[in-house]
Amino acid sequence: MIPPIRIAPAPAPAPAAADTPLDNPPRWIDAQYDFGVIPDGVTDNTAALQAAINEACASYRKLILPPGDMLCGALTIPGTIRMEGAGSGDFAYGGMPASSISRLLYAGAPAPMITIAQASAGGSIEGLVLECGGIATTGLRMRSVLGMKVSDLYMHNFTGSGLLLDPDPALVANCMFNEFHRVHVCSNQPGSIGVHLTGSGAACNTCHNVFSMTRIEFGGAGSYGLIVGHSDNNVLIQTYIFTAGTGVRGVYLKNEYGGFPISTEFHHLQASVLGYEQDEHANDNFIFGYAQDNAQPDPITNGGRLFCVSTNGGAFPSRSIGGLGTKPGSNVAGIQPIALGATTATVNFEWPAEPDRNYAIQLTPTWFTRFAITSKSTTGFTVALDTPAPGGANVHWAIARTG
């Protein structure tokens, strides 16, 4: 006989929990539903956005911005924040409908649109369009910020700098270890600067930041694509700068407080038809891949040390504006065309004679050959070339004195 099978009774259901608030709040804040932001392009959302930003910083929760146009004035980020918009800011005008993009439209008094105002560590901003409207001086201003990630950010029609990194001297803290990916700035305002890296003298500077896939479009009288000022050890990878021809310079390494900038490193730089220039005190900077496929001029160094390799295979010594240094022999340079098949070349200086022959010569032929200086004078020099010159060959040269 088969014994009966005993089945344990099912446990009694647990009593229903009382309706109580969640013990843990959500890990994000929705600016539209939690703080009443209205993305209609008409409503002033300054107060609502600032309140949402303050709460996100205080609670360490991510702030989500809705798609659409959010009218606002100047905003301040008081600490570490993670803020995310809808869509990719870098390609906002590349086919995505405006209704699917988070755009902040500036409608305040002239001032930076967004300022990260105090020392903060970590955090991120991504997927936003900052439409400055020809009013806001700056799209994003970062003071003493450490270790932040900024990506897919598009800033348009600013009157000052699109992206400005300038540490606050009151905090005595650098703006450093930040990462920027696919940042796009565009303005044709006179005197504007696409990206500006600077500092505040001995107190602090902008250093050890990394930029990748940066796109800068600029124009207008007195404008620059990129100014690297009081800073050091910043790395820029795949930098594209475009202008229709108006402006001063695509890239300018500017001596702002003496001895800087130093150790700026570019990996493939397209500096626009207005080219690259650095001051004489801007030293030990590097360009690995200086694009010259669209008639970009050779870099101008004014005597400052620069290691530069062109995408055309040329390596450039120091050269000054107009081919003239600050004194005879002060890193003056030029390019000497070489006739087909030639094995010697003579360079005649185009300025008043040197005081003597005690100057050094740096040569870089555009083809593979050994060479030797066979004579020097106060008005020029002659070089012997082991390998006959091919068609279209040049020799890049520079002279320098230590005194």
N, C-alpha and C positions, 0 to 999 in steps of 0.2 A: 504494500500500500504506500502510495506517495504521500509523504507528510505534508500538511498544509503549509503554504508560504505565508509568512507574516510580513506585512507591508507596514512600515512605520508611517504614522500619520504625518501629513504635510505640516510644516511649521506655520504657526499663525502669522498672518501678514503684519509687518511693522506698522505702528500707528503713523498716520499721515503727519508730515512735518508741518509745523505752523508756518504761515506766510511771514518770513523774516527777510531782511535785506541780505544780499550776498555777503559772505564773510570777506571775499577778496574782490576788489573792483576789476573791471575789464582791463586788459593790458594796453588799451589804446583809448584815445579820446577822439570823438568825431566832432569836428568844428561846426558842422552844419546842424546836427541833431542835438548835440550837448550844449552848444553855446550860441545857437541861433544865427550862424553865418548864412547870409543869403547871396548866392552866386549869380545875381541877375545883372551885374554891370551897372547898377543904378544905386543900390542901397550902400550907405557908408558902413563898412564892416570893421572900422578901425578898433573900436572898443571891444567888439566880440572876438576878433582875432587876437588882440592883446591879452584878453582874459584867458583864451584857450592856450596861448603860448605860456602864460604864467603858470597855469595849472599843469601843463605838460612838464615844465621844468621842475616844479615842486614835487610832482608825483612820480617822475621818471617814466611816464607812459608816453607811447608814441602818439603824435598828433597827426590825424588824417584830415587832409583838406579835400573838399569836394571838387569835382569838375565844374567848370564854368568860370565866369568873370567876377572877381571879388574886388570891389572898389575899396581903397583904404588909404590911410596916410602912413607916416613913419611908424615902424614897428621895432621893438627892442626885445631881444632874446636875453634874459637875465642869467642864464646858466646853461647847463648841458641839456640838449634837446634832440629828439628824433622826430623829424617832421617830413611827411611824405605827401606829395601831390599825385594827381592822376595823370598818367601819360608821361612821355619822355620829353622833358623840356628842351633838350638839345635838338630834337627833330620836330618841334611843335608845329612848325609851319611847313612840314614836309608831306602833308597829305592827311594828317589827323584832323578831324573836325574840331572846331573850337569848343564845342559842347563837351568834348571828352578830355579836355586839358584843364588843369588847375592854373589859372592866370590871376596874378595880383595886379590890379590896375591902379597906378599911383594917382592920388588926387589931393595931396597935402602940400604944405609949404616946401620950398627947396631944402632938402636934407637927404641923407641916405635912406633908402627904402627899408632895408632890414639891417640892423646893427646887432652883432653879438658883442655885448657891451663889457663883459667882465671875464676874468680868467675862468675858463671852463675846459673840461677834459672829456674827450669822447663825443658821441652823438653823431647825428647825420642830418643832412638836408638833401632831398632828392625829388626829381620829377616836377619842377615848378617853372613857370614863366613869370619873370618880373618885368612888367611893362612900365618903364619909368616915365613915359609920356613927355620927354623933354623938360621935366620939372625936377625929378629926383636927381640929386647929385651923384648918387652911387646906387648900384643894384644891391650888392651884398658887401657890407663892411665887417671885417673880422678883426677884433682887437687882440688881446692876449689869449689866443685859443690854442689848445693843445690836443692833437690826436683826433680831429674831426674828419668826417668823410662827406664831401660834397659831390653829387653826381647828377647828371641830366638836368642841369640848370641853365636856363636861357635868360639873358638880361639884355634889354633893348632900350635904346634912345635915352641914355643917361647923359648928363651934362658934365660930369667929372670922370670918375672911374667906374667901370662896370663891376669889376671885382677888386676890392681894396683890402690888402693885408697890412695893417699898421698897428703894432702893439701899443698898449697904453703905458706911457712912462710912469704913471702913478702906481701901476701894479708891479713894475720892474719884472716883467715876465715876457718872454719871447712869444711870437706866433710861430709855432713849430710842430713838426710831425703830423701835418695835415695832409689829406689825400684828396685830389680833385680829378674827377673823371668825366669826360664829355661835357665840359663847360663851354658854353657858346655865348660870346658877348658881341654886340653889334650897336654902333652909334656913329652917326655922321655929324654930331654936334661939334662946333669949333672948340679946340682945346681939350677934347676928351681923351681919355686913356682907357684902352680896353681892359688891361690887367695891370695893376700897380703893386709891386712888392717893396715895402719900405720899412723904416724903423723910426727910432726916436733918439738918435745919438748913442751915447755910451750906455744908456739904461737898458735898451732892449732892441732886438731886430727881428727880421723875418728869416727863418732858417730851417733847413732840413725838411722841406715840403716837397711833395711829388705831384706833378701834373701830367695827365695823359689824355691824348685826343682833345687838345684845347683848340678851339676855333675862334678866331678874332677877326672881325670886320670893322674897319674904321675909316674915317675921312673927315674933312673939314679942316680949316686953317688951324695950324698949331697942334694938331692931334697926333697921338702915338698909338701904335698897336699894343706894345708891351714895354713897360719901364721896370727895370730891375734896379732898385736903389740900395738902401742900407740893408743888405742881406748877404747871406752866404749859404753855400751847400744846398741849393735848391736844384732839383732835377726836373726837366721838362721833356716829355717823350711825345713825339709826333705832334708838333705845334704848327698849325696852319694859320697864317696871317694874310689878310687880303685887304687891298685898298684900290680904289679906282685911279689913284695917283695923287690925291690930295692928302696933305698931312706932312709931318716932318720925317718920321722914321718908323719902320716896322717894329724894330727892336732897339731899345736904347738902354745900355747899362750905364747908369748915371751915378757919379760920385756925389753922394748927398752929405756924408759926414766925415769924409776922409778915409782912404784905405779900403773902401767898399764900392761896389759889390765884388766878392771873390768866390771862386769855386762854383760858379753857375754852370750847369751841365745840360746841353741840349742834345737830344738824340733825334735826328731828322728835324730840321728847322726850315720852314718856308717863310721867310721874313718879309714877303711882299716886294714889289718893285722899288720900295723905298729903303730896303735893305737893313743892315745891322750896323750899329755904332756903339763903341764903348769909350768912356773917358780914360785918360792916361793913368788914373789911379785904380781903375777896374782891372784886377789882375787875376791870372791863373784861372781863366774861364775856358770852356771847352765847347766845341760844336762838332759832333760826329754826324756828318751828313748835312751840309749846307746846300739847300736846293738852289740851283741856278738854271732851271729848265725854262723859266719865263723871264729871262733877262734881268734877274736879280743882280745887283752890283756886288763886287767883292766887299767883304767886311771892312769897316773902318775901325781902327783901334787907338789912334792918337798916341801910340807908344805903350799902351797897356798890354800886358801879356795875354795872348789868346792862342790856343791850339785849335785849328779849324781845318777840317777835311771837307772839301766840296763833293757833291754827288757826281760832279764831272771828273773827279780824280785829282783835283788840284789841292795843294796845301798852301795856306796863305800866311805870309809873315805880317808884321805890323805895318800899318799904313795910316796916313793922316788925311784929313779932309783937304782936297785940292792937291794931294801929293806932297804937301809941305809939312814938316815937323815944327815943333816949337822953337828949334834952333838948328843950325847946320848939323847934319848927321844924327839928328834925334829920331831914329827909327823911321827915316824917310824911305819910301818904297815906290815901286812901279812895276810895270809889266813890259818886257822887251820882246817884240815879235822877232822870230828867228826864220831866216830864209830857208827854203827847202834845200836839204843837203848840206847846210852850213855846219862847220865844225868849230867856228869861233864866233863870238859876238862882242860888240862894244856898246857899252851903256854910257851915254852922255847926260850928265845932270842937267835938269831944266831950271835950276835956281842958281844963285850966286855961288862961286867956287867955295869948296871946303877950305878951312884954314890950313889944313895939312892932310897927309895921307894916313893918319893914325885912326882909321875907322875900321870897324868890322863889317863884313859883307855876308849876308845870308842869301842863298840861292835855292830855288826850287824849280827845276825844269819840268815841263808838262809831259815829258817822255822819259823812259828809263835810260840814263846815261851817267857815266862818271864825268866830273868836271874839275877844273882848277883855275884859280885866278892867276893870270899871267902878268898883269900890270895894274897898278893903281895910280891915279893922279888926283889933283884937287878938283878936277872937272869930270871925272868918270873912271871907268875901269874896263878891262877886257877879260873874257873868260874863254878857256879852251874846252871843247866838248868832245868826248871820246866817240860817241855815236852820232852820225849825221842826223840832222834834224828832219823829222817827217813834215808833211804839209800841215800848215796851220799851227806850228809849234810856237810856244812862248816860254820865256824864263821869268818867273816871279822873283823879284829881288828886293832886298832891304839893306840899308846901312845903319849902323848904330855906333854910339860912343858911350863909354862908361862914365865919363865926366860930365 
